[in-house]
Amino acid sequence: MRLKKFFQKITNWELWNFYVLYFPISFVWLWYCIRSWNFWFFSPSNPTITFGGFEGEGKKEMYDQLPENLIPRTIYIMHDWSFDEVKRKSLMQDLHFPIL
């Protein structure tokens, strides 16, 4: 069982530590920063998003820039809400189970 969990953690990059995941690209990022003489050299690629979308941007920041008809219907669910409350909120937004 331990070996299975270890194998899953190694093969699933979403479970990796942040520093382990971004360590290899830090050298490339540093090289591009030196070449461009700019710490946030990639910001011009998405100038209206914080740091060009590389780090620290939220979905809300991106959604605020989209036309209303392109934003998917969503609800914010708190971790301590009961299932009935989640169901009630989703019905208020016209989201019906099963949500696909």
C-alpha positions in Angstrom: 0.0 0.0 0.0 2.8 2.4 0.8 4.5 1.6 -2.5 1.3 2.4 -4.4 0.9 5.8 -2.7 4.5 6.6 -3.3 4.2 5.7 -7.0 1.0 7.8 -7.3 2.7 10.8 -5.8 5.8 10.5 -8.0 3.7 10.0 -11.2 1.1 12.7 -10.5 2.8 16.1 -10.8 -0.1 17.9 -9.3 0.9 16.4 -5.9 4.5 17.5 -6.1 5.8 20.3 -3.9 5.8 23.7 -5.5 9.5 24.1 -5.3 10.2 20.7 -6.8 7.9 21.4 -9.7 9.2 24.9 -10.6 12.9 24.3 -9.8 13.8 23.2 -13.4 12.1 26.1 -15.1 13.7 28.6 -12.7 17.0 28.4 -14.6 15.2 29.1 -17.9 13.2 32.0 -16.4 16.4 33.5 -14.9 18.1 33.3 -18.3 15.2 35.1 -20.0 15.2 37.7 -17.2 18.9 38.4 -17.8 18.5 38.5 -21.6 15.6 41.0 -21.4 16.9 43.0 -18.5 13.4 42.7 -17.0 12.4 40.6 -14.0 8.8 40.1 -15.4 9.9 39.8 -19.0 6.7 37.8 -19.9 4.2 40.5 -18.8 3.8 42.0 -22.3 2.3 38.7 -23.4 -0.8 39.3 -21.2 -0.5 43.0 -20.1 -3.9 43.2 -18.4 -3.2 40.2 -16.1 -1.0 40.5 -13.1 2.6 39.3 -14.0 1.4 38.3 -17.4 -0.5 35.3 -15.9 2.6 33.5 -14.8 2.0 33.8 -11.1 -0.5 35.0 -8.7 -3.4 35.7 -11.0 -6.9 34.6 -10.0 -9.7 33.3 -12.3 -11.8 36.3 -11.2 -9.2 38.7 -12.6 -9.5 37.0 -16.0 -13.3 36.7 -15.8 -13.6 40.4 -15.1 -12.1 41.0 -18.6 -14.5 38.7 -20.5 -18.0 39.6 -21.8 -20.7 38.4 -19.5 -22.1 35.8 -21.9 -18.7 34.0 -22.0 -18.4 33.5 -18.3 -19.5 30.1 -17.1 -22.2 29.9 -14.5 -20.6 29.1 -11.2 -21.2 29.3 -7.5 -18.7 29.6 -4.7 -19.0 26.8 -2.2 -17.7 27.1 1.3 -16.1 23.9 2.8 -18.5 23.9 5.8 -21.8 24.2 3.8 -24.2 21.3 4.1 -25.2 19.4 0.9 -28.7 20.9 1.1 -27.3 24.4 1.1 -25.1 23.7 -1.8 -28.1 22.2 -3.7 -30.2 25.3 -2.9 -27.5 27.7 -4.1 -26.9 25.7 -7.3 -30.6 25.7 -8.1 -30.7 29.5 -7.6 -28.0 29.7 -10.3 -30.0 27.2 -12.5 -27.4 24.5 -12.1 -29.0 21.1 -12.0 -27.6 17.7 -11.0 -25.8 16.0 -12.5 -23.5 18.9 -13.3 -21.5 17.9 -16.4 
